Amino acid sequence: MSAKLRLTLWVTFMVLVVSAMVLVFVLVINRHSLPEDPAEYLVEVVMDNASDVEFDRGNFEWNEMTVYKRGVYCSFYNTNGDLLLSADKEDMDFSDEPFKENTIRTVTSGDKEFYLYDRYVDMEVTGLWIRGVVMTDSHVGITNVILRLTVMILPIILIITFLGALWISSRTFKPIEKIVATANSINDADDLTDRINLKRGPKEMKQLARAFDRMFERLEKLFEAERQFTSDASHELRTPTAVILAECDRAKRKAKIPDDYRESIGHIETQGQRMSDLIEELLGITRLQQGTEKYPLKKSDLSEFITLSAEEFVPSEKRGIRLETEIEDGIECSFNPSLMSRVVYNLLQNGYKYGKENGYVQLKLHRDGGDAVITVKDNGIGISEEDKGKIWQRFWQADSSRGTEGGSGLGLAMVKEIAELHGGSVDVESTLGKGSTFTFRIPCGEAAEA
C-alpha cells in the first residue's frame, strides 16, 4: 500500500472516530438534558406555572408564564374553558378534552401519544386552568432525529474527507515522484548534469529537492574530478613511461660497460621521479577540488611565515636570477601552513622558470584593507592576452613560455585552488616580453575568522 493511500485512509479513519465520539457526546448530553420521566417533568412545569400565576386589575400577568419548556407545551384557559394563551402547536390542541385536575392521562393525536395534565388555580375572583402536554417518547424522539441526521450527514463528511485527503496527499507526494524520476533518469542515462529544480510544492519537499540537487552537483564534481584525474594521469604519464621502456630496451641491447648501465639507470630514475612528482601533484589538486582531505586554517604570523619560506626556497635552476623581498611586518591571518608554503614555492618557481636570465623575481607581502596580498613579479617572457585565462588550467603551457625546463603545468592550477580554499583569489597582470605579476589575496581579520 502506498504512503499516499495510507495517509488518506488514516485521515478518513480519524474523522470517523471523531464523528463517533461527537455523536456519543451529543447523545449523552441529550439524555442528561431531557428528563428521564416525561410525565414527572410535565407535572413539574405545570406546577411551576401555577405558582407564578398573578391576577391584577382584572388581567392575568402572562409575562411570568412558560408556554414551552424542554418538550412540554402549556395552554391556559379561563373557567369557561376559553383558550387564553398557548404555544400554538397544532398537533397538540386538546381543547376538546375535559379538564381533570391533578390527573395524568394518556391521549392520542394522530399516531402519537401524549401525557396530559391539568391544574386549576383559584384566584378567588376568578380561576385559571393550566394544561400541560408532552410526548410520551419525547426523549426517544429527539434521539431519533439526531441519529437520522448523523446517518445522512456522516457519509457525506467521510466522502469529502477521503477525497480531500487524497488530493492533499497527491500534491504533497508529487514532488517525491519527481525526485525519484530524476534519480532514475540519472541512474539510467548515467548523466549527472540532470537536476530536479523543484519550483512548486510544500516547503519541506523543496528543501529535500534542493538537498538532492546539491548532492547531484557534488557527485558530478567528484566524477568529473575522477575522470579528469584519470585522463590527466594517463596523458602525462605516457611520456615518462615511454622513456623508461626505451632506456630499458637500450640497456639490454647496447649497454656494454657499467657506465652504460649507470647512464640508463640515471635516465630511468629521473623519469621515475618525474612520474612520482606528477602523481603527487595530481593527487594534491584532486584532494583540494573534492574536499576529501581536510586542511585546517590556523591564525599565525603570515609575515614571518613568508619570510622563512623565501629564505628556504631553492630554485631548480638559478640562471643568474636574484630574489628580492619586501615583506610588511605584523600581518596575521588564518591560513594552512602546508598549502601556503606550496603557494610561495609554486609562484617563485614559476618566476624563476620563465624569468629573464640574470633578471629578478620580487616577492612582496602587504596589507590591503582587510586582506593580505602576496605578489610575485618577474621580468621574464610574459604571457599573451589570449593565454591569460588558460594558465589556470591543468597541464596548460604556452610553447613560448616553457623556459629551460618544461614542468608539469599543475603549479598555477593548484595555487588557484588554494586561494579559493582560503576564501581568496589569485590574478595575473602580464605583458608579453616584459614579465608577469601574480597577485595572491586572502582575507584576514573578522572576515577570515568567519
Secondary structure, 3 states (H helix, E strand, C coil): CCHHHHHHHHHHHHHHHHHHHHHHHHHHHHHHHCCCCHHHHHHHHHHHHHHHCCEECCEECHHHCCCEECCEEEEEECCCCCEEECCCCHHHCCCCCCCCECCEEEEEECCEEEEEEEEEEECCCCEEEEEEEEECCHHHHHHHHHHHHHHHHHHHHHHHHHHHHHHHHHHHHHHHHHHHHHHHHHHHHCCCCCCCCCCCCCHHHHHHHHHHHHHHHHHHHHHHHHHHHHHHHHHHCHHHHHHHHHHHHHHHHHCCCHHHHHHHHHHHHHHHHHHHHHHHHHHHHHHHHHCCCCCCCEEEEHHHHHHHHHHHCCCCCCCCCEEEEEECCCCEEEECHHHHHHHHHHHHHHHHHHCCCCCEEEEEEEEECCEEEEEEEECCCCCCHHHCCCCCCCCCCCHHHCCCCCCCCCHHHHHHHHHHHCCCEEEEEEECCCEEEEEEEEECHHHHHC
